[in-house]
Amino acid sequence: MKHTNRNAGFTLIELLVVVAIIAVIGAGVAVTYRNLDEKAQTAMEISDCSILKKTIAHWSAINDGKLPDGLDSLVATDGKLYSTMPALMDSDEPAGDASMGVNGPLGYTLSVETAPEVVLSNLSSAGITHVYRHLLGDENVNGNANDSTWSNGEMTVTLPPMMGGGEETMTTGEVDTSKTLFTLTEGGDSQMETAQKLVDDECSYTDTDWPADGYVAADGVNYASYSDYVAAKTEAEALVAAPVTDKLAFIWAGSGANQGGIPMPMNMSEEIITNCGLTAADVADPTKDVSSEIAAGKKCYLVAMGLGRFASIYSSKSIRVDAPAYGKRNGQSKAYYNRYLVLIRVPLETYDSMTGSTVLPSVADVLTPQGYSVAALRDKYIDDEERIKD
């Protein structure tokens, strides 16, 4: 018999079949991984929102119903919305800086308005007397949407002859918030009065002869060391010197981007209001007279602020927030504002601690940087089967 030797191998058709099978398996794995990654991000955001809301409530309970001071106002230093949205529909007012800031649905939902006096008064009663605005353009030396509320401090140094002499401005590396720190009141509230007392305090002690048992300043605080006293006085001077603002970011049924009086598809105002346990008819319009809104049965204003790096809940000795500061939906970015947000429910009647005629402002909800609440995250990113398990 005649045998023919043939080299072992695959035909072209066999190779194509194997490649096709591998591609199908790979596509399935990629889809599964993407879904798992999306679920993980959603789970983290849901957890963070819940943790922040509970922590603020706890912090408020042990601080006489107060809320964190020094929040991000979401307003740029030009008094406009700090947003990547170049302009709102039906509005001649562009965003403060379209190159960075709040993005996504929230950029179409918020509106910066002049806060009614009752809002400023009630926020002050709740301990919110100062907010931070965001630097724009060349002023934002950090080029970061999340840390644009401060710039590096500067100092003037005299150059030696070998370097040409003269004076030169150099960066100290210290935080400078003089351009971004704003006060919501013109004075008269307890915090401002206390700060003014410390500013006016005349202490004759220095670091070398500081009393062993501390020094009681005009603000009633006993400072254990000279450095503690200087730090507190520096902070008080910044609070007193801060310019006054009444521009805040609001959400109500008519806020944000509209076209022909109808909210744009990306406008989440009514969804956010619903997830706060309210209806569109409950939330007041800050552009209308307060008395008319009360007569119309409105219950509150909704003010949006960011949990920025200077919020007192982060530095308070009573409690710390150890949850991540950034939302996961878009990841950390220099262009997008990625810090979590608080929606503050502010009564329409002025708070009076003597008569108790109304209640202090409180946190209605905590949102992701794009404006999603826990309920919205579950609806948008968790399927029915997973939601049942949840």
VMD Tcl script that draws the C-alpha trace (Angstrom):
set ca {
  {0.00 0.00 0.00}
  {1.18 3.55 -0.72}
  {1.11 5.98 2.23}
  {1.17 9.77 1.84}
  {2.75 11.78 4.69}
  {0.87 14.99 5.55}
  {1.97 17.74 8.00}
  {-0.48 18.11 10.93}
  {-2.25 21.50 11.09}
  {-5.50 23.45 10.92}
  {-7.28 24.53 7.85}
  {-8.20 28.19 7.36}
  {-11.84 27.42 8.05}
  {-10.98 25.70 11.35}
  {-8.89 28.70 12.44}
  {-11.69 31.11 11.58}
  {-14.15 29.06 13.60}
  {-11.83 29.07 16.66}
  {-11.26 32.84 16.38}
  {-15.02 33.41 16.15}
  {-15.65 31.31 19.24}
  {-12.97 33.19 21.21}
  {-14.45 36.53 20.08}
  {-17.93 35.51 21.24}
  {-16.60 34.38 24.64}
  {-14.52 37.55 24.98}
  {-17.48 39.78 24.19}
  {-19.55 38.01 26.83}
  {-16.82 38.43 29.43}
  {-16.43 42.13 28.56}
  {-20.17 42.75 28.92}
  {-20.26 40.87 32.22}
  {-17.25 42.81 33.55}
  {-18.71 46.11 32.45}
  {-21.98 45.31 34.20}
  {-20.14 44.23 37.35}
  {-18.07 47.41 37.31}
  {-21.20 49.52 36.87}
  {-22.90 47.70 39.75}
  {-19.84 48.18 41.95}
  {-19.76 51.93 41.22}
  {-23.47 52.21 41.94}
  {-23.15 50.25 45.18}
  {-20.32 52.53 46.36}
  {-22.26 55.68 45.52}
  {-25.38 54.41 47.28}
  {-23.27 53.56 50.32}
  {-21.48 56.92 50.31}
  {-24.71 58.92 49.99}
  {-26.27 56.98 52.87}
  {-23.17 57.32 55.07}
  {-22.87 61.06 54.46}
  {-26.56 61.65 55.15}
  {-26.42 59.68 58.42}
  {-23.17 61.31 59.49}
  {-24.49 64.83 58.92}
  {-27.65 63.94 60.86}
  {-25.49 62.59 63.70}
  {-23.22 65.62 63.65}
  {-26.27 67.90 63.63}
  {-27.82 66.06 66.58}
  {-24.77 66.61 68.79}
  {-24.30 70.20 67.65}
  {-27.68 71.70 68.60}
  {-29.25 71.10 65.20}
  {-26.51 72.96 63.33}
  {-25.32 72.14 59.83}
  {-21.75 72.13 58.47}
  {-20.39 75.61 57.77}
  {-18.05 76.46 54.92}
  {-19.79 74.46 52.19}
  {-19.20 74.96 48.46}
  {-21.86 77.30 47.11}
  {-21.52 75.87 43.55}
  {-21.32 79.51 42.49}
  {-18.32 80.97 40.67}
  {-16.56 84.17 41.74}
  {-18.51 86.04 39.06}
  {-21.77 85.11 40.79}
  {-22.88 82.60 38.16}
  {-23.31 78.83 38.25}
  {-20.00 76.95 38.40}
  {-20.83 74.56 35.59}
  {-19.53 73.01 32.39}
  {-22.83 73.93 30.75}
  {-22.06 76.98 28.53}
  {-25.56 78.47 28.93}
  {-29.00 77.58 30.20}
  {-31.85 77.40 27.73}
  {-34.21 80.36 27.89}
  {-31.52 82.32 29.72}
  {-29.05 85.04 28.77}
  {-26.83 84.12 31.71}
  {-24.00 81.75 30.76}
  {-22.31 79.50 33.29}
  {-19.40 80.91 35.24}
  {-16.76 78.81 33.50}
  {-17.76 76.28 30.86}
  {-14.31 74.63 31.00}
  {-14.92 72.98 34.37}
  {-17.41 72.65 37.21}
  {-20.71 70.86 37.79}
  {-21.54 68.66 34.82}
  {-24.20 66.28 33.58}
  {-27.84 66.50 34.61}
  {-27.15 68.73 37.62}
  {-25.67 71.40 35.37}
  {-29.06 71.59 33.64}
  {-31.00 71.53 36.92}
  {-29.51 74.17 39.21}
  {-30.21 77.90 39.04}
  {-28.23 80.60 40.83}
  {-30.56 83.18 42.31}
  {-30.50 85.96 44.88}
  {-31.48 84.24 48.11}
  {-34.50 85.72 49.92}
  {-33.66 87.23 53.30}
  {-35.52 84.45 55.11}
  {-33.17 81.89 53.52}
  {-30.04 83.75 54.64}
  {-31.44 84.26 58.13}
  {-32.45 80.64 58.57}
  {-29.14 79.31 57.22}
  {-27.35 81.56 59.70}
  {-29.49 80.18 62.53}
  {-28.43 76.69 61.43}
  {-24.76 77.63 61.57}
  {-24.16 78.17 57.85}
  {-22.71 81.65 57.76}
  {-19.92 81.16 55.22}
  {-19.61 79.51 51.82}
  {-16.89 79.17 49.20}
  {-17.08 80.28 45.61}
  {-14.94 78.87 42.80}
  {-12.10 80.66 41.02}
  {-12.39 81.10 37.27}
  {-9.97 81.07 34.35}
  {-6.46 82.27 35.11}
  {-7.33 82.77 38.78}
  {-7.79 79.03 39.21}
  {-4.11 78.22 39.61}
  {-4.88 74.60 40.45}
  {-6.82 73.96 37.25}
  {-9.06 71.62 39.22}
  {-12.83 71.81 39.50}
  {-12.74 70.19 42.94}
  {-10.02 72.31 44.51}
  {-10.55 75.63 42.75}
  {-11.87 77.24 45.94}
  {-8.35 78.06 47.06}
  {-5.04 79.21 45.67}
  {-1.51 79.10 46.98}
  {-0.40 81.91 49.28}
  {2.28 84.29 48.09}
  {5.21 86.08 49.64}
  {7.60 88.77 48.41}
  {11.31 87.99 48.71}
  {14.40 90.08 48.01}
  {16.73 88.39 45.56}
  {20.49 88.34 46.26}
  {22.83 90.30 43.92}
  {23.98 87.10 42.21}
  {20.35 86.50 41.15}
  {19.91 90.02 39.84}
  {18.58 91.64 43.01}
  {15.19 93.24 43.27}
  {12.02 91.65 44.61}
  {10.09 88.62 43.40}
  {6.75 87.10 44.36}
  {6.98 83.45 45.31}
  {4.48 80.78 46.32}
  {4.43 79.85 50.00}
  {2.44 76.65 49.53}
  {-0.08 77.81 52.14}
  {-3.79 77.81 51.38}
  {-5.19 81.20 50.46}
  {-8.99 81.47 50.49}
  {-9.20 85.26 50.54}
  {-10.72 85.34 47.04}
  {-13.23 82.55 47.57}
  {-14.47 82.80 51.17}
  {-17.81 84.64 51.40}
  {-20.15 85.36 54.28}
  {-23.93 85.02 53.97}
  {-24.67 87.62 56.63}
  {-23.53 91.15 57.29}
  {-22.88 90.39 60.95}
  {-25.01 90.11 64.04}
  {-25.08 86.33 64.24}
  {-23.28 84.63 67.09}
  {-20.45 83.20 65.01}
  {-19.59 86.55 63.47}
  {-19.80 88.28 66.83}
  {-17.48 85.70 68.37}
  {-15.03 86.05 65.49}
  {-15.06 89.84 65.84}
  {-14.31 89.55 69.58}
  {-11.27 87.42 68.83}
  {-10.10 89.84 66.12}
  {-10.34 92.72 68.61}
  {-8.63 90.74 71.38}
  {-5.38 92.33 72.60}
  {-3.07 89.63 73.89}
  {0.26 90.71 75.38}
  {1.66 87.20 75.71}
  {4.08 85.69 73.22}
  {5.31 82.20 72.52}
  {8.05 82.54 75.13}
  {5.88 83.63 78.09}
  {2.59 81.88 77.27}
  {0.75 80.98 80.52}
  {1.06 77.33 81.53}
  {-2.68 77.12 82.19}
  {-3.54 78.81 78.88}
  {-4.98 82.19 77.97}
  {-8.69 83.04 77.93}
  {-9.32 85.36 74.96}
  {-12.21 87.77 74.45}
  {-14.17 85.05 72.65}
  {-14.28 83.04 75.88}
  {-11.99 80.27 74.64}
  {-8.96 79.12 76.64}
  {-6.05 78.73 74.22}
  {-3.47 76.23 75.46}
  {-0.64 77.52 73.28}
  {0.42 80.60 71.39}
  {0.21 78.74 68.06}
  {-3.41 77.75 68.78}
  {-4.28 81.37 69.53}
  {-2.59 82.68 66.36}
  {-4.30 80.04 64.19}
  {-7.73 80.83 65.65}
  {-7.22 84.57 65.31}
  {-6.10 84.20 61.69}
  {-9.24 82.21 60.92}
  {-11.42 84.77 62.70}
  {-9.85 87.61 60.72}
  {-10.61 85.76 57.46}
  {-14.26 85.28 58.48}
  {-14.72 88.93 59.42}
  {-12.99 90.17 56.26}
  {-14.95 87.91 53.89}
  {-17.18 89.78 51.41}
  {-20.94 89.33 51.61}
  {-22.87 87.27 49.06}
  {-26.52 86.34 48.69}
  {-26.14 84.20 45.56}
  {-26.98 80.53 46.10}
  {-27.87 77.53 43.91}
  {-31.56 76.57 44.12}
  {-33.73 73.75 42.84}
  {-37.48 74.12 42.32}
  {-39.97 73.00 39.68}
  {-38.98 75.83 37.34}
  {-35.22 75.84 37.94}
  {-32.51 74.95 35.47}
  {-32.71 74.53 31.72}
  {-36.12 75.11 30.17}
  {-37.39 75.41 26.65}
  {-40.68 77.16 26.16}
  {-41.31 76.94 29.88}
  {-40.91 73.15 29.88}
  {-37.91 71.51 31.60}
  {-35.33 70.06 29.22}
  {-34.91 66.24 29.21}
  {-31.66 66.52 31.20}
  {-33.33 68.72 33.84}
  {-33.82 66.55 36.95}
  {-35.53 69.14 39.15}
  {-38.84 67.31 39.62}
  {-37.12 63.94 40.07}
  {-34.81 65.36 42.73}
  {-37.72 67.05 44.49}
  {-39.69 63.78 44.51}
  {-36.74 61.85 45.93}
  {-36.61 64.39 48.77}
  {-40.11 63.30 49.74}
  {-41.65 66.50 48.39}
  {-43.80 67.50 45.44}
  {-43.25 70.28 42.94}
  {-46.03 72.21 44.69}
  {-44.10 72.07 48.00}
  {-40.91 73.80 46.88}
  {-40.81 77.59 46.74}
  {-39.47 79.66 43.87}
  {-36.76 82.07 45.17}
  {-37.51 84.54 42.37}
  {-41.03 85.13 43.75}
  {-42.18 87.06 46.79}
  {-41.99 84.98 49.97}
  {-45.46 85.96 51.20}
  {-47.04 84.88 47.92}
  {-45.25 81.53 48.11}
  {-46.50 81.01 51.66}
  {-50.03 81.87 50.53}
  {-49.64 79.31 47.74}
  {-48.94 76.59 50.29}
  {-45.23 76.19 49.62}
  {-43.33 74.34 52.35}
  {-39.64 75.11 51.83}
  {-36.78 76.19 49.61}
  {-34.22 73.66 48.38}
  {-30.65 74.99 48.40}
  {-27.87 72.89 46.85}
  {-24.30 73.01 48.19}
  {-21.21 70.87 47.83}
  {-19.38 68.99 50.57}
  {-16.08 70.69 49.86}
  {-12.73 70.42 51.60}
  {-13.45 73.27 54.03}
  {-16.81 72.08 55.39}
  {-16.64 72.01 59.18}
  {-18.00 68.47 59.32}
  {-14.59 67.34 58.07}
  {-12.57 69.22 60.68}
  {-14.93 69.18 63.65}
  {-13.52 67.52 66.78}
  {-16.91 65.95 67.39}
  {-17.06 63.74 64.33}
  {-15.26 63.08 61.07}
  {-16.52 61.95 57.70}
  {-14.32 59.12 56.47}
  {-16.42 58.27 53.41}
  {-14.76 58.99 50.04}
  {-15.14 62.60 48.98}
  {-15.62 61.89 45.29}
  {-18.47 60.37 43.33}
  {-17.69 57.32 41.21}
  {-19.88 57.90 38.17}
  {-17.28 59.83 36.16}
  {-14.26 59.22 38.37}
  {-12.01 61.97 39.65}
  {-11.36 64.63 37.07}
  {-9.82 68.08 36.91}
  {-12.63 69.25 34.63}
  {-15.65 68.00 36.55}
  {-16.82 68.87 40.03}
  {-16.97 65.45 41.65}
  {-17.78 66.11 45.29}
  {-21.01 64.94 46.86}
  {-23.79 67.48 47.36}
  {-26.29 68.29 50.07}
  {-29.80 69.56 49.46}
  {-30.80 71.81 52.34}
  {-34.47 72.23 53.17}
  {-35.02 75.83 54.32}
  {-38.36 76.92 55.89}
  {-40.21 79.93 54.47}
  {-40.71 81.48 57.89}
  {-37.88 82.97 59.92}
  {-36.58 80.69 62.65}
  {-37.12 81.98 66.18}
  {-35.45 80.02 68.97}
  {-37.60 81.77 71.59}
  {-41.01 81.01 70.13}
  {-40.11 77.92 68.11}
  {-42.41 79.21 65.37}
  {-40.60 77.14 62.76}
  {-37.79 74.62 62.48}
  {-34.14 74.92 61.58}
  {-32.97 74.12 58.05}
  {-32.09 70.46 57.61}
  {-30.52 68.18 55.01}
  {-33.25 66.86 52.71}
  {-30.95 64.57 50.73}
  {-27.37 63.83 49.73}
  {-26.67 63.60 46.00}
  {-23.85 62.38 43.81}
  {-21.98 65.06 41.82}
  {-24.29 64.48 38.85}
  {-27.40 64.94 41.00}
  {-28.45 61.34 41.60}
  {-30.01 60.42 44.93}
  {-29.99 56.88 46.37}
  {-33.47 56.34 44.92}
  {-32.38 57.62 41.50}
  {-29.29 55.39 41.50}
  {-31.41 52.35 42.25}
  {-33.90 53.23 39.51}
  {-31.30 54.01 36.86}
  {-28.50 51.55 37.51}
  {-29.94 48.53 39.35}
  {-32.19 46.12 37.47}
  {-35.49 44.83 38.87}
  {-34.05 41.54 40.13}
  {-31.18 43.24 41.94}
  {-33.53 45.91 43.30}
  {-35.72 43.21 44.84}
  {-32.66 41.70 46.54}
  {-31.60 45.18 47.68}
}
mol new
graphics top color blue
foreach p $ca { graphics top sphere $p radius 0.5 }
foreach p [lrange $ca 0 end-1] q [lrange $ca 1 end] { graphics top cylinder $p $q radius 0.2 }
display resetview
